[in-house]
Amino acid sequence: MLALRLTRGARPAVQLRRLLVVAASAGTGFLLLSALGHALSHPDPSASVLRLAWCAVPMAATVHFAVAVARTDPGTRPRPGLSAIGLGPVRLMAISAATTALSCLLGSALALLVFLHLRGDLTGTPFDGAATDFLAVGRPLPLPAALTLLSLVPLSASAAAAVVLRPREPAAGTDRAGRAYRRFGAYRRTAVRESFGAYGRFGKQLGAAARGRRTAEAAPEPDGAANGPDSATDGSDSSAGTPADARPAAPLTPPSGLPWGVTVLAVGLAAEAFASRTGGGGAPGEQPSALLGLVLTAVGLALAGPGLAHLCGRLLQTARPGALRLLAGRVLMTEATRIGRPLGVVCAVLSAAYVMTSLHDREDAFDGPLAVLGVLLVAGCTTATLLTAAVEAKQARAETTAALRRLGAATGTLRRAAVLRAGALLALFGPLTLVVAELSAWPLSR
């Protein structure tokens, strides 16, 4: 009931994203039921298995989009005071998973109604029985099989949302380092070291033994070496009380998936070239090595996306940058993982669509209106996931944007920085997508 109340009380933008999840789930459910109908009306099991295997791609895109929508849902975000009424991180994670399951279940129910309507099982409605060629009209529909197929998307989406939004334990030693007993605490280790005026208020720490102990405590700390030799001997310890906000921020490290992504991408292109030499250039659905090559190429682009986005941010800050390029590059480096992965998936989908378009004249086991529906579903889900990730990134840097505006940054400057980031990503990922698409289509078209 709480999940239903949170769903009903959301803002219009959140409701629109949930309706898109419902539509994507309905399209994927209809494709799964169509594969079942094809299996009932055709005795050849290989073609039906191939149709069912192709449905895994729209299902993965739908689950990915549902998880992205769950991450940006403000109704299930941890807020102060919720733990006091029993809404801790685990309960909020369960509510988010339940909300995702409800949206996908609604889409699956809609898919079942449309499927039965097109089969002619629901009479008295317009266009009943319109698709009699591939939905096994006149044959009894096995209800357990249909419900099993329709439950794949809700179960997968809710499980993925629970895994992604699960409360994570802090790293080892973080709880001890995070204890900050400011005055006369039970533990000496604090997140910010107390100054001499707080720890030795009455001058009892001025002895040689106390100075030696304070020097030994400050030795492991990275800030102790920067204080100079006098800070360990004069007893003033002027920089020991410096707040953590005033210390220089650690440099942004690039994501580690770029080498793996390039490697997987190269292996995928090699598999497609091998398929062109051994398979006679058939359709990818008829060649396991060609299909494996397309999958590996898509995975490689998805893995390399964060590293490439981080590279875009670094390139924006080269060659004597100004304030605008520094701001755009720094934000892009910070959001490389959040934006780069869905952007890599979009590039993979576009390259795969280009390959399929170049092979449109070949005979394929999964063509017609269902193929168009699958392509539109995958392209729409990946694009919507990218836009949702952009919304999540905007929410994550809301405090930084507010701080820049308080410091006097103009709204036009922030907008130009956003346009510059988008242009840099398009300048890198656009040609990369074209190159990968041409390299993937060339061996298969021979």
C-alpha positions, 0 to 999 in steps of 0.5 A: 500500500505504501508503494501505491501511495508513493506511486500515486503522489509522484510528480508528473515527470516521474509518472511519465517515466513510469508510464514509459516503463509500462509501455516498454514492459508491454512491448516486451511481453507482446514479443514474448507471447508472439514467440509462444504463438509462433511455437504453437503454430509451427512444428519447427522448434529451431525458428521458435527458439531463435525468436525467443532468443531475440526477445532477450535483447528487448527484455534486457533493454527494458530491465535497464530502463526500469532500473534507471527510472527506479534510481531517479525516483524521488519518492524512494530516496533516503531522507532525514527522519524516515528511519525514525518511522521505520523507513530505513534504506532496506525498506526504501529499497524494497518499496522501490523494487515493489514500485518497479514490479507494479509498473512492469506487471501493468505492462505485462497485463496490457500485453496479454490483453492486446495479444488475446484481442489480436488473436480474436479471443476477446470478441466484440471489440474493433480489430479483433483477430486482426493478426491471425498469421503468427499468433496461433489463432484457433489453438488453445493458449497454454496459460501457465506458459504465457504467465511464465513468459509474462513474469520474466520482465517484472521479476527481472526488473524488480530483482535488478532494482533491488540489487542496484539500490541495496544499501551498501556497507561502508568500507573497512575502517570507515566507521572508526575513522568517521567517529568524531568525538569532538570534546573529551571523546572516548576515542582519540581517532577523529575525522578532523584532529582537534587543535591545541586549544581544544585538546590542551586547553589548560597547558597540560600538553606542553611537556616533552613527552606530550610533544613526542606523542603528538609528533608520533600521532601526526606522522602517519597522516598525509597532512602532517608533512605539509605543516613543516618542521616547526609544527611538530615542535612548537606545540601550536599545531596550527593546521591540525584543526583545518576542516576537511572541506579546506583540504585539496580534493583528490584527483579524479581517477579514470574508470577502469573499463576502457582497456577491457572495453577495447579488448572485448570490442576487438574480439567482437570484430574479429568474431564477425570477420571469422564468421564472414570467412566460414559462414558465407556471409549469411544473416547474423541470426543464422550464424552463431559466430556472427551473433556472438560478434555483434554481442561482444561488440555491443558489450565492448562499447558499453564497457568503454563508454565511461572511460571515453566520457572521462577522456572527453572531459580531460580533453576539454581541459587541455591547451590552456582552458578557460573557466568554461572549459574547466567547468565542463571538463570537470563535471564530465569527468565526475559524471563519466560513469553515470553518463558514459555507460548508457551512452555506450549502450546507445552507440552499440544499439545504433551500430547494431541497427546499422548492421541489420539495415545493411542486411535487410535484403537477406532472408531472416527468420525474424522479420516483419512487424515484430522485428520493427517493434523490437528495434523500436523498443530497444532504441527507445529504451536505450535512448530513454535510459540515457535521458534518465541518466542525464536527469540523475546526473543533474540531480546529483550535482544540484548542490554544486550548481546552487553553490556556483550560483551563490558565488555569482555564476550566470545561468547562461554560463552553466547552460553553455557548459552543458552544451559544451559537454554534449558537443564533446560527447557527440564529437567523440561517440558519433564517429566512433559509432560510425566506424564500429558500424562500418567495421561490423557490417563489412565482413557480414555483407561480403 
